[in-house]
Amino acid sequence: MSQIFTTFATKIRNNCYDMKTDTLIRNEGMEALYRKLGLVDAERFIMLIQKERFDYTKWQKYLFEDTPVEELSKKAMEFRANNV
């Protein structure tokens, strides 16, 4: 198991992981959408999700279905190295 996942799992077990509030997650999510899509397309994205019966859990289940764990781990470590 990669170091990033091991560290995360250790923090969870030791109850050292600070859980974000729902409001903070909403705000950070909206900021990410605005940065990536721009204001108009971010609003369109939200409308599409609300219009459709979007099931995030089902979507997430199949998101990385064909991606090997090793590749996900490598991408996570690269992301961490570039964003810490």
C-alpha positions as CSV (number, residue, x, y, z in Angstrom):
1,M,0.0,0.0,0.0
2,S,1.3,3.4,-0.9
3,Q,2.6,5.8,1.8
4,I,-0.2,8.3,1.2
5,F,-2.9,5.8,1.7
6,T,-1.1,4.3,4.7
7,T,-0.8,7.7,6.3
8,F,-4.5,8.5,5.7
9,A,-5.6,5.1,7.1
10,T,-3.4,5.7,10.2
11,K,-5.0,9.2,10.8
12,I,-8.4,7.7,10.5
13,R,-7.6,4.9,13.0
14,N,-6.1,7.3,15.4
15,N,-9.0,9.8,15.0
16,C,-6.6,12.5,13.9
17,Y,-8.3,13.3,10.6
18,D,-10.3,16.6,10.8
19,M,-13.6,16.1,9.1
20,K,-14.8,19.1,7.1
21,T,-18.2,20.5,7.7
22,D,-20.9,20.2,5.0
23,T,-20.8,23.9,4.5
24,L,-17.0,23.9,3.9
25,I,-17.3,21.0,1.5
26,R,-20.0,22.8,-0.5
27,N,-18.0,26.0,-0.6
28,E,-14.8,24.2,-1.7
29,G,-16.8,22.2,-4.3
30,M,-18.3,25.3,-5.8
31,E,-14.9,27.0,-5.9
32,A,-13.4,24.0,-7.7
33,L,-16.3,23.9,-10.2
34,Y,-16.0,27.6,-10.9
35,R,-12.2,27.4,-11.3
36,K,-12.5,24.3,-13.7
37,L,-15.7,25.1,-15.6
38,G,-16.2,28.8,-15.2
39,L,-19.3,30.4,-13.7
40,V,-21.8,29.6,-16.5
41,D,-20.8,26.0,-17.1
42,A,-20.5,25.3,-13.3
43,E,-24.2,26.4,-12.9
44,R,-25.2,24.3,-15.9
45,F,-23.4,21.3,-14.4
46,I,-25.3,21.8,-11.1
47,M,-28.6,22.1,-13.1
48,L,-27.9,18.9,-15.0
49,I,-27.2,17.0,-11.8
50,Q,-30.4,18.3,-10.2
51,K,-32.4,17.5,-13.3
52,E,-31.2,14.0,-13.6
53,R,-31.4,11.5,-10.8
54,F,-27.7,11.5,-10.3
55,D,-26.4,8.9,-7.9
56,Y,-22.9,9.9,-6.9
57,T,-22.3,6.6,-5.1
58,K,-23.0,4.6,-8.3
59,W,-21.0,7.0,-10.4
60,Q,-18.0,6.8,-8.1
61,K,-18.2,3.0,-8.0
62,Y,-17.5,2.8,-11.7
63,L,-15.3,5.9,-12.0
64,F,-12.0,4.0,-11.7
65,E,-13.3,0.6,-12.5
66,D,-10.7,-0.1,-15.3
67,T,-7.8,1.7,-13.6
68,P,-5.3,-0.5,-11.8
69,V,-4.7,0.3,-8.1
70,E,-1.0,0.8,-8.8
71,E,-1.9,3.6,-11.3
72,L,-4.3,5.3,-8.9
73,S,-1.6,5.1,-6.2
74,K,1.0,6.6,-8.5
75,K,-1.3,9.5,-9.5
76,A,-2.2,10.2,-5.9
77,M,1.5,10.3,-4.9
78,E,2.2,12.6,-7.9
79,F,-0.7,14.9,-7.0
80,R,0.5,15.0,-3.4
81,A,4.1,15.8,-4.4
82,N,2.9,18.6,-6.7
83,N,0.4,20.1,-4.2
84,V,2.0,20.0,-0.8
